[in-house]
Amino acid sequence: MRTLRRLAIVAVVLAALLVGADRLAVHILEGKAADRLAASIGLSATPDVSIKGFPFLTQIATGDLDEIDASIDSYESTVPGGSTARIEGLELQLKNVEFSNSYTSATARTATGTALIPYDQLLRAAASDPDSGAKVTRLSDGGNGRIKVEVEADGQRSSVLSTVKVADDTIRVRAEKLPDTGGIPEDRVREITDFQQTITRLPGGVSLQNATPTPEGLRLTVGGTNVPITG
């Protein structure tokens, strides 16, 4: 009986040591993955990274991790004219991550994620007409998948409902129906009401797939395959 008790104690201690080693290895590799992800898109702050799956040491032995989740609070994307717009709450799920070259590089077979660009940040991409003073003054959720674009010209305010489309990592906003322009050519009006914003500094291999209007801003969907995690 005493021998069995000792064996049980030894088993518990060994299990605890293995779990501890497993968690320590996870913590170390999470830090490395966070550093590489930050370097890949030029972040000044290190993102939060979580490696899923247990036991971790079994995964690392094969050089293939089930899933790495990454969270980036905010970062800046360049807008036309050299300004920047803040992208918030980027959440990435990297699946089937393969390590190579003694764990100095890694590639995720698939990646999905979401982020948010607030309307006040998207507004920075809108242009203004220096001759007439016409400009977009506010963006908001227009309902039914559209953006409400408020325009001011010659002291008069009006609004249009605009569609949102995504192509080549670029958000394109286009008015469905223009307001009464008093004879101003449509193409000139559209220079104000219609605009676009390219989302820069996405992790390599991840592309912008969709943008959905919400009360807070545009909810962005990103994704990709064979996404490198390097830096």
C-alpha positions in Angstrom: 0.0 0.0 0.0 2.8 2.4 0.9 4.5 1.6 -2.4 1.4 2.3 -4.3 1.0 5.6 -2.5 4.6 6.6 -3.3 4.1 5.7 -6.9 0.9 7.8 -7.0 2.8 10.8 -5.5 5.6 10.4 -8.0 3.0 10.3 -10.9 1.3 13.4 -9.6 4.7 15.2 -9.3 5.8 14.2 -12.8 2.4 15.2 -14.3 2.7 18.6 -12.6 6.3 19.0 -13.9 5.2 18.1 -17.5 2.3 20.5 -17.3 4.6 23.2 -16.0 7.1 22.6 -18.8 4.3 22.6 -21.3 2.9 26.0 -20.1 6.4 27.5 -20.0 7.1 26.4 -23.6 3.8 27.9 -24.7 4.6 31.2 -22.9 8.0 31.4 -24.6 6.7 30.7 -28.1 3.8 33.1 -27.6 6.3 35.9 -27.0 8.3 35.0 -30.1 5.1 34.8 -32.3 4.0 38.2 -30.9 7.3 39.8 -31.7 7.3 38.4 -35.3 3.7 39.5 -35.9 4.4 43.0 -34.6 7.5 43.2 -36.9 5.6 42.0 -39.9 3.2 45.0 -39.9 5.5 47.5 -38.1 3.7 47.7 -34.8 5.3 49.7 -32.0 3.4 47.7 -29.4 3.5 43.9 -29.0 0.1 42.2 -29.7 -1.5 39.7 -27.4 -0.9 36.2 -28.6 -2.5 32.9 -27.4 -1.5 29.4 -28.6 -4.4 26.9 -28.4 -4.2 23.2 -27.9 -2.9 20.9 -25.2 -0.4 19.3 -24.8 1.7 21.9 -26.5 4.9 19.9 -26.4 3.3 17.3 -28.6 2.4 19.9 -31.2 5.8 21.6 -31.1 7.5 18.2 -31.6 5.7 18.0 -35.0 6.4 21.6 -35.9 2.7 22.2 -36.5 0.4 24.2 -34.1 -3.3 23.8 -34.2 -4.2 27.5 -33.7 -2.6 30.9 -32.8 -4.9 33.7 -31.8 -3.6 37.3 -32.0 -5.2 40.5 -30.8 -4.1 44.0 -31.7 -5.8 46.9 -29.9 -5.2 49.5 -32.6 -2.8 50.6 -35.3 -2.6 53.3 -38.0 -3.4 52.8 -41.7 -2.4 55.4 -44.3 -5.1 57.4 -46.0 -5.0 59.5 -49.2 -3.0 62.6 -48.7 -0.5 61.1 -46.3 -2.7 61.2 -43.2 -3.5 58.1 -41.1 -6.7 56.4 -39.9 -6.9 54.2 -36.8 -7.9 50.5 -37.2 -9.3 49.1 -33.9 -9.6 45.6 -32.4 -7.9 43.4 -35.0 -8.6 39.8 -34.0 -6.8 37.1 -36.0 -7.1 33.3 -35.9 -4.2 31.5 -37.5 -4.8 27.8 -38.1 -2.4 25.0 -38.7 0.8 27.0 -38.1 3.9 25.3 -39.4 7.4 26.3 -38.1 10.6 25.9 -40.1 14.3 26.9 -40.0 14.7 26.0 -36.3 11.5 28.0 -35.5 12.8 31.2 -37.0 9.8 31.4 -39.4 6.3 30.2 -39.5 3.4 30.0 -41.9 -0.4 29.7 -41.1 -2.2 27.6 -43.7 -5.4 29.7 -43.1 -6.1 32.9 -41.3 -9.4 34.7 -40.6 -10.1 37.8 -38.6 -12.1 41.0 -37.9 -11.4 44.6 -37.2 -13.2 47.9 -37.0 -12.6 51.3 -38.6 -14.7 54.0 -36.8 -16.6 56.4 -38.9 -14.6 59.4 -37.7 -11.5 57.6 -38.9 -12.9 56.6 -42.3 -14.0 60.3 -42.7 -10.4 61.2 -43.1 -10.4 59.5 -46.6 -13.2 61.8 -47.9 -12.2 64.7 -50.1 -13.3 68.3 -50.2 -13.8 70.9 -53.0 -11.5 73.9 -52.3 -13.5 76.0 -54.9 -17.0 75.5 -53.5 -16.1 74.5 -50.0 -18.2 71.3 -50.4 -17.2 68.5 -48.1 -18.4 65.4 -46.3 -19.1 66.3 -42.7 -20.2 63.1 -41.1 -20.5 59.3 -41.7 -22.9 57.0 -39.9 -24.8 53.7 -40.2 -27.5 54.1 -42.9 -29.2 50.8 -42.3 -29.5 47.8 -44.7 -25.8 47.6 -45.3 -25.3 51.2 -46.3 -23.5 54.3 -45.0 -25.2 57.6 -44.5 -22.9 60.3 -45.9 -23.7 63.9 -44.8 -22.5 66.7 -47.1 -22.3 70.4 -46.7 -22.1 72.8 -49.7 -22.8 76.5 -50.0 -24.2 76.5 -46.5 -26.7 73.8 -47.4 -26.6 70.3 -45.8 -27.8 67.1 -47.4 -27.2 63.4 -47.1 -27.0 60.4 -49.3 -27.1 56.7 -48.7 -24.0 54.9 -50.0 -23.0 51.4 -50.8 -19.8 49.9 -49.5 -17.7 47.5 -51.6 -14.3 45.9 -51.1 -11.7 45.2 -53.8 -7.9 44.9 -53.5 -7.7 45.8 -49.8 -9.7 49.0 -50.6 -13.0 50.1 -49.2 -15.0 51.9 -51.9 -18.0 54.2 -50.8 -20.4 55.3 -53.6 -23.6 57.2 -53.3 -26.7 55.4 -54.6 -28.5 58.6 -55.5 -27.1 62.1 -55.5 -28.8 65.0 -53.9 -30.1 68.0 -55.8 -26.9 69.7 -57.0 -28.3 72.8 -58.7 -26.9 72.0 -62.1 -23.4 71.0 -60.8 -22.1 68.1 -63.0 -22.5 64.7 -61.4 -18.9 63.7 -61.8 -17.9 66.8 -59.8 -20.4 66.0 -57.0 -19.2 62.4 -56.9 -15.6 63.7 -56.3 -17.0 64.7 -52.8 -19.6 62.0 -52.1 -17.6 59.0 -53.3 -14.3 58.1 -51.8 -12.1 55.1 -51.0 -9.8 53.9 -48.3 -7.1 51.3 -48.7 -6.3 49.3 -45.6 -2.6 49.1 -45.3 -0.3 47.1 -43.0 -2.3 43.9 -42.8 -0.1 40.9 -42.0 1.4 39.4 -45.1 -0.9 37.1 -47.0 -4.0 38.4 -45.2 -6.4 40.5 -47.4 -9.4 42.6 -46.8 -12.5 40.6 -47.8 -15.6 42.5 -46.6 -16.7 45.7 -44.8 -20.1 45.9 -43.1 -21.6 49.1 -41.7 -22.4 48.9 -38.0 -23.4 51.7 -35.5 -19.7 52.0 -34.4 -18.1 51.9 -37.8 -17.2 49.5 -40.6 -16.7 46.0 -39.4 -13.9 44.6 -41.5 -13.4 40.9 -42.3 -9.9 39.7 -43.3 -8.6 36.4 -44.4 -5.9 34.5 -46.3 -4.1 31.3 -46.9 -0.4 30.4 -46.4 0.1 33.5 -44.2 3.7 34.1 -43.2 4.5 35.1 -39.6 7.9 36.6 -39.9 9.8 39.7 -38.9 
